[in-house]
Amino acid sequence: MIFIDTHCHLDAEEFDIDRDSVIHEAKKTGVDIIVVPAVHVSNFTKVRALSEKYSFCAYALGIHPIYVNQSSPAHLALLKTEIEKDLKENKSIVAVGEIGLDYFIEDCDKDCQEYYFVKQLKIARDFDLPVILHVRKSVDEVLKHLRKIKVRGGIAHAFNGSIQQANEFVKLGFKLGFGGAMTYSRALKIRQLAVELPLDSIVLETDAPDIPPEWLGRSGRNGPGELIRIAQVFSDIRDTNITQVAEMTTNSALTALPGLVHLCTPPQVLL
């Protein structure tokens, strides 16, 4: 069985004190591949360094909607330059991300968010890279832009929309990310989605250190090592076996992020 954490912020400062042990523990529990998306140009170097240190880590480069007010058009030019360089050097970059819209933020600048989102979608299109999307309280707006700017697909991370919205993402070539939020017994909407959606449309993620699963409590620090238990909850909800969940979600992750394929063969060995 291969398990892929398709969204994990291993570079976050919450892991600064014990990052190596967190990563080793995740590998011990059965996590085979970890995707680390950037959120701002200031952490491009850090996410890239993680993939260089750990051969089972891949990364994405992008500007998160929460950080657009700390960004400038020069940062978009830098993003383009860094992606071009990494692709030429065969680095483990697999997507443009984490990008998108976040209308949950109080007094957010929607125009600014849309400007950076559109620009980054065009960069992804030009490099033929998938995107890792942030879609909090903004699903319809994100879909609107995806219909206008055709990208290679990717992942709608931490999906919490309707079944109709989910189907629209699937039509556009996207997979839907499910993680810790699904483990809460009161999360009826997300759990229903987890049951109703085709298994081949779903990928697993932790979003560590955020969105901790129920057993850690809402204030606990999430980690990539929780992925296998999240997968088991998902398996239980769907009344299927963990082997099938591993196979289907891994295939979906490789479809969404084709750059991960080389990390699957041969099996990775912990450094």
Stockholm file with secondary structure:
# STOCKHOLM 1.0

chainA/1-271         MIFIDTHCHLDAEEFDIDRDSVIHEAKKTGVDIIVVPAVHVSNFTKVRALSEKYSFCAYALGIHPIYVNQSSPAHLALLKTEIEKDLKENKSIVAVGEIGLDYFIEDCDKDCQEYYFVKQLKIARDFDLPVILHVRKSVDEVLKHLRKIKVRGGIAHAFNGSIQQANEFVKLGFKLGFGGAMTYSRALKIRQLAVELPLDSIVLETDAPDIPPEWLGRSGRNGPGELIRIAQVFSDIRDTNITQVAEMTTNSALTALPGLVHLCTPPQVLL
#=GR chainA/1-271 SS CCCEESCCCTTSGGGTTTHHHHHHHHHHHTCCEEEEECCSGGGHHHHHHHHHHCTTEEEEECCCGGGGGGCCHHHHHHHHHHHHHHHHTTCSEEEEEEEECCCCSTTCCHHHHHHHHHHHHHHHHHHTCCEEEECTTCHHHHHHHHHHSCCCCEEEETCCSCHHHHHHHHHTTEEEEECGGGGSTTCHHHHHHHHHSCGGGEEECCCTTSSCCGGGCTTSCCCGGGHHHHHHHHHHHHTCCHHHHHHHHHHHHHHHCGGGGGGTSSCCCCC
#=GC SS_cons         CCCEESCCCTTSGGGTTTHHHHHHHHHHHTCCEEEEECCSGGGHHHHHHHHHHCTTEEEEECCCGGGGGGCCHHHHHHHHHHHHHHHHTTCSEEEEEEEECCCCSTTCCHHHHHHHHHHHHHHHHHHTCCEEEECTTCHHHHHHHHHHSCCCCEEEETCCSCHHHHHHHHHTTEEEEECGGGGSTTCHHHHHHHHHSCGGGEEECCCTTSSCCGGGCTTSCCCGGGHHHHHHHHHHHHTCCHHHHHHHHHHHHHHHCGGGGGGTSSCCCCC
//
